[in-house]
Amino acid sequence: MIQVCDFSKQYKNSFKISGINFSVEPDKITALVGANGSGKSTIIKAICGFHYADSGNIFAAKEGEALKTDITQVPEAAMKLIGYVPEVSNLPQELYLSDFLEYAARTHKLFGADMEKAVKNVIELSHLKDVLSKKIKTLSKGYKQRVSLAQALIHNPANLVLDEPITGLDPVQIADFRKLLKSLSATKSILISTHILQEVKELCQNVVVIKDGKQIAFGTENEILTTNGVKSLEELI
């Protein structure tokens, strides 16, 4: 589970993100929705320990545990509790996929039998068996996105955070990726940022709406539409 409490961040260009309060619940997919430049990526990176908060707290925990770890105070804890898939993958293009997955496991201090088990699990989850012997640079955009997901899952985190996960994928790849995320949500708390509202309808149980650095709404899509008297989320964004 992840809980964001009164998060704020000020930039030198005067753009400010403030008043962000929401939770990412176990066994659900939550969407962070907003137009490009609304502040979604900043919030995502703060949750993953890459950006500091000017004020507020971001707590994360394994399922069933108390929310006691504050990422804003202990950002390195995010590496253990959260798996992160960036919008633009920064994968080592010259590595063979099998070597990269072993490297990813070792960064999480998984060795020997534990490493072998972790690598085997993400290969099965991400459907990568057919491309293990290929260099990453030869893979399609869809497969590279699966590789990014595999490295995020290698340590079996309770929480998964994805920044614009379907950008650049074709319709078949999008359908495959949605199916995979739905299956993962059975055991993980998942947060995705997106400006594609169809993703919300297809995948998500809860929605956080961000506009110009402010949180406009949080809840199910139906709750948000009813509370705000609108017919679609587009009217709020």
Secondary structure, DSSP 8 states (H G I E B T S, - for coil): -EEEEEEEEE-TTS-EEEEEEEEE-TT-EEEEE--TTSSHHHHHHHHTTSS--SEEEEEE--TTS-S-EETTT-GGGHHHHEEEE-SS----TTSBHHHHHHHHHHHTT--HHHHHHHHHHHHHHHT-GGGTTSBGGGS-HHHHHHHHHHHHHTT--SEEEEESTTTT--HHHHHHHHHHHHHHTTTSEEEEEES-HHHHHHH-SEEEEEETTEEEEEE-HHHHHHHHT-SSGGGT-
